[in-house]
Amino acid sequence: MLLEFNIFGLTDLIPSLMALVKYSALITSIANICLLVGMLYVYLERYLQVKSKFTTTLVLFSLLFLVQNVLFSVYFSFNLPQTLLDSVLPLIFLGLEFAALALLLMVTRE
């Protein structure tokens, strides 16, 4: 069985997939930071035009999420998960956050 994996080159693929899974939370957190910077830009632009409490709240909302994701990125860069389970659980939450932020940015840009 191990010989079959060597034929198809899967023994070289498995460690690289594990490394990708370990870094996936960091990658997703950085993607969230990019979305939040875009949202912050749009909200600040609208705040300068409207200057209402709602736009102020949107700016603070995006700033708080930006701080959270920067802290996550710093944490994950110094404390990489050691097991697959430790890396998948944060990825689920960060992936859901990415989907929600992408939808919010899409609606905001319209």
N, C-alpha and C positions, 0 to 999 in steps of 0.2 A: 504494500500500500504506500509506503514512504517512497518507494522507487517511482511510483506513478506520479507523485507530486513533483519529484525532481525532473521528470520528463517534461511536464508542462510548465515548469518554472514557478510553481506556487510557493515553494519554500522561500523564495526571495520576495514574493508578493506579501506574504502574511506579516512579516515584521514592519514593512512599510505601511500596510493598512493599520496596524496597531499604533504606529507613530502618528498617522493621520487622525485616528480616533482620539488619541491623547491630546493632540493640538486642536481638535475641532471646537472645543469650548472657547479657546482663545481666538480662533478664527471667527467664530460666530459673534463673539463679543466685539471684535474689531469691526465686523460688518454692521452691528448695531450702532456703534459709534459713528460710522459713516452716515447711516440713516438719520441719526439724531442731529448731526451737524447740519444736514440738509433741512430737517424740520426746524431747527433753531434759526437758520437763515431765513426761511419763509416766515416764521412767526415774528422775528425781529423786524423784518421788512413791513409786515402788516401792523406791528405795534407802532412803528414810526408814523404810519399813515392814520391809524384809528385812535390809538392810545386809550383803549378801554380796559376794564378790569378783566374781561375775558381773554384778551390778547396778552395781558400781563401774566395771567395764570397759565396760558399756553407756553409762554417763554420760560416760566419757572418750572413747569412740568417737564419740558424737554431738557432744561439744565439739570434737574435732579436725576433724570434717567441717564443723562450723559455722564454725570459724576459716578453714578452706580456702575455703569459699564466700564468706565476708566478704572475704577477700583477692582472690578472683576478681572479686567485684563492684566492689571499689575499682579493680582493674586495668582491668577493662572500661569503667568509667566514665571513666577518664582516657585509655585507649588503645583507642578504637573501631576495629574492623577496617575496612580500606579497601576490600578486595575481597570478593567473594561467597565465595570459597574460604576466606579467612581467618576469615569469620564462621560458616561452616557446620561446620568441623571442631570448634571448641570446643562448638558447639551439640549435636553428636552425643554427645559425652562427657557434657555436662551434662544432656542429655535422658535418656540411659541412667541416669545417677545419680538423676535425678528419679523415673524409673520404679521403680528399686530402692528408693529411700527411701520412696516411696508404698506399695509392697508391704510393706516392713518396718514402717511405721507402722500399716498396716491389720492386720497380724498382731499387732503389739504391743498395739493397743487392744482386741483380743478377750479 
